[in-house]
Amino acid sequence: MMPDYFSIRDVNGAVHRLLLDHPQGEGGSNLSFTNIPDLSRSYAQPRVQELPLVKSVQELQAWHGRLLHQDINKLAATLRKYQLGVSEKSINQVWKDCDICPLRNVVNPTAPRVPDRRVKEARGYGDPSGDLIFVDIGTIDGYSLGVILEFSSLEIEVMSLTRKSNMPQLMKSAPHTHFEPNPPYDKAPTGAVENVVRILRKMATTLRTIMGWPRELIPEFVEGLAETYNKTVLVGLKQSPHEAGGKGIPDLSFMCGDRVMFKPHKPATTPKTSDEFPGVAGNYLHAESNAVSKCI
């Protein structure tokens, strides 16, 4: 009896001829007696696209600063999202040379206990189980801020309570919502929303250290901190909260603290004149809308 063969095509497109070494089978089928030789691992694994590496340590340091010195793994994950790879040697060098990151653990004290973190349960979005949104009140150098964390995407919103109405009262006015106070904490809380408050506190300290801004400016740039956090890829989530919320890959053209030049808006059809306002250099804070940004 002639041996039986069959052919398969691997992930690289090459054709391989394999022997059916048990041709006797039962009931007209010999598949249950087939021993297929192991293929090489190179055949079993798909080809991984190699990303262009950011080799310049100075460029990585600039990106690290734009992300306000968040975790170095977040930096690598964010750059990979934009098709830019980083070498382990370069990323470790950035962490080693950074003279701001080591200070963050010193200036970030243990979070105080939270007496009644509130949980908002929203119904009416087509999901009968509801979508949990966690709310917490935190402080940055004495300024109170409210943090709203959407549980499904980990996207956050920040309200400076010195400039806006009381957040719980504002949220109570929304339909299909109610609040359930949690039992008091006996120690520093470690939930997801409390961790976000800690991260924002670190980012605020870092931004003030870099820019030299006074603490009185905190209520103006807290929303910029939230924007930067939402644009940064979370390692465990493997995408940014902005993307997880269904808003697509965020644009990193402007980040809180970036140096910008701004001038009064005028229609494109307006003729240029010699006395045209040249513009003023400043710093980007956050986007008010798709067409309006706040600068200082």
N, C-alpha and C positions, 0 to 999 in steps of 0.2 A: 504493500500500500504506500502510495506517495505521501510524504508529510504535508500537513496543511499549514498555510501561512495566511497572515492578514497584515494590512498596512495601516499605519496611523501617521498623522501629520502633527509635529510638535509646534510649540508657540513661535518658533523661528521660521516656520514654513517648510522645514526639511521633512522628507518622507522616510519612515523607518519600517522595515519588514520584520515582523515578529513571528516566531514559530509556535504553533499549537502542538505541544508535545504530548498531549493526551487525546489522540484522535478518536478514541473508542466511544465515548459518550453514551447517553441513555435516551431512548425514544427519539432519535434523530437529532438531538442537540448535544453538543459536547462542551457548551460554555461553562457548565458547572465543574468541569474537570480541567479547565484551562489554567495553566501557570504562565503568566506573562512576565518575562524578565524585567527587572527593575531598570528604569531609565535613569540616565545621568541626572543629577540635580539641576544641571544647566538646562535640561529639557523641561523639567517640571516647573521651574520658576520663570515667571514672565520677566521680560527685560524692564529694568527700572530706569526711567529717564534721569539723566544726570543734569542737575541744575547748575547754572553758572554760579561760581562762588564769589562772595564778597570777600576778597583777600585783604583789602586795606583795613588795618586796625583803626585808622582815623575815621574812615567811613562808618565802621561799626560803632565807634564811640559816638558819632553824631546821631545815629539811629537810636542808640541807647539813651541819649539825652532827650531825643524827641518823644520817646515813650516814658519819659520821666523816671528813668532808672528802675523800672519794674524788674521782676525776676528775669535773669539772663536767659532762661529757657523760653520765656515768652517772646523775647527778642528774636531768637532763632526760629521759633514757630511762626511768628508774624512774617518774617522775611521769606520763609518757605512758602507761605500762602501767596506771596507775590512773585513766585518763581525765582527766588534768590536764595542760594544755599550759603551756609557758613561753615568754615572748618572748625573743628573742636579746638585746635590750637589758637585760632584767632579769637574765638569767643571767650576762651579762658583768659587770654591776654587782656581783653577789654575789662573783664571782671577784676583781674589782678591790678590793672593800672588805674581803675576808677577810685578817686579819692572822695567820692560822695556816698557811694553805696555803704561802706562800713559805718558811716555815721547814722544811718537810718535806724539801726537797732538801738542806738543810744538815745536818740531824740524821740523815739516812739515808746512811751511808757505803757504799762499794762492797762488795758481798757477797764474803765470802771464798770461796776455791775449795773445792769439795766433792769429797773423795777418792773416794767410792764411792756415788753416788746409786743407790738400789735400785729395780728395776722389778718389780712384782708382776704376774704373769699369772694371772688367775683363769679356770678352766674349770669347767664343770658347770652353767651357767645356760642351757643350750639353744643357746648360740652356739658352734659348733665352733671359731671363730677366737679365742675368748676375749675378755675385756674388760680392757683395760689400766688399771691403777691405779698412778700414780706416787707414790713416797714420798720424802720428804726430811726431813732433820733441820736445823732452823734455830735461831737464838738471838734472843732479845729482851733486851737489857741483861743478858746473862749467863745467862738462863734458857733451857734447852733445850726445844724443842717439836718434836713430830713432825707433819708435814703430810701428809695423804693426799688426793690429787687424783684423782677419778674422771674418766677421759679422755673418756667419752661425754657427760657433762653439765657437766664442770668444777666439780662440787660438791666441797667440801672438808670434811674433818674435821680437828680439831686436838687433839692430846694433849699435855698438859703432862707432860714426862717426869720432872719432879721429884715428881709425885703419882701417876703410874701406872707400870705395869710397862713394861719395855723394849718399844718398839713392834715392831721386827722379830721378837722372840721371840713376841709376842702374835699377830702375823699368820701366823707359821709354823705355829701350831697349827690354823689354818683348813684344811679339806679342799680338795683339788684346787688347791693353790697351791705355787708355788716361787719362789725369788728368784734373780735373775741380776745380780750386781754389774756396774755399768758401768765402762768404763775411766776412770782418773783424769782429772780436768779439769786443763788447764794454765792456765786463767784463770777469771775469775768466770763461773759458769754463767748461761745465759740461757734455759733451758727453761721450760716452762709452770709446773712446780711451784716452780722457783726464783723466778719472778716473783710467785707467790702469797706466798711467804715474804717477799719485799720489801714487798708490799702490806700484809701483816699487821704488819710492823715499822713501817711508816708509820702505820697505823691505831692501833697501840698507843701510839706517841709522841704522836699527836694526842689520843687519849683521856686520856692522863695529863696533857697540857697543859691540856685543858679542865677536867677534874675535879680536878686537883691530887693525884691518887693516887700513893702511893709505889711504887717498883719492886717491892717485896715482894708487891704485889697482882697482879702480872702472871700468875702461874699460875692465879689465880681468874677472870680475865676473858678469857683467850685463846679460850675456847669461845664467848664472846659476840662476839668479833671475827669468828670463823668464821660465826656465825649472821647477822651483819650483811652480811658478804661474800656469803653464799649468797642473801640476800634482794634484793641489788642487781642491777639489770639490767645485763648486759654488752653493750656497744654492738655488738660483732661478732656475738654470739649472738642479740641482739634479744630476750632474755628472761633471767630470773635463773637461776642454776644450780639453785635450788630447783625452779623450774618445769620446767627442762630435764630434771630427774631424775624427772619424772612425778608430782610432789607437788602440782601446782596452783599458782595464784598465791599467794604467801606473804602472811601477815597482818603488816602493819606497825604494829599497835597498840602493840607494845613493842619497843624497840630497846636495845641495850647502852648503858647510861649514862642512860637515861630516868629521870626523877624519879617515884617511885611511893610509895604508901602501903600498907603490908602489916601484917597482924595475924594472930593464930592462927586457924586454920580452926575453924568450928563449924557444926553442922547448921542449915539454914534454919528448922527448927521450934523451935529453942531460943529461949525468951522473952528479950527485952531487959531488962537490969538497969541500975541506975544506976552500978554499979561496973564496967561493961563496959570492957575494955581499949580505949583509943582508937585504937591503931595507932601505928606508927612510920614516919616518912618515911625513905626510902632510895633506892637506885638499882638498877634492873633490870640483871642480868648476862646471863643466858641461860635458856632453857627446858630443864629437866631431862627433862620429858616433856610430854604433852598437858595434864596437870592440875597439874604442879608446875613452878615457876620458881625460880631462884636469885637472891637479892637481897643487897644489902650496905648 
